[in-house]
Amino acid sequence: MMKLQILGKGCSKCLTLGEHAASAAQALGLDYEMEKVTDMNAIIDAGVMTTPALAVNGEIKSAGKVLSVEEIKKLLSA
């Protein structure tokens, strides 16, 4: 199972990134779990300085921007 994490305070950009990540995973037929990380200390510990950020299986794939569904599909299928 793939673990997707959205790191951010829960702003509109974070919510949009979460929706895009879920859409991308569903479009690819992936078995995934979505987690929202809103604790700033945990976000900083992950090495993220700008939110929203997307982590896949604990590895930061994107920070500081809202990726499109297509961009996330490319990341997930790489």
Secondary structure by P-SEA (a helix, b strand, c coil): cbbbbbbccccaaaaaaaaaaaaaaaaacccbbbbbbccaaaaaaaccccccbbbcccccccccccccaaaaaaaaac
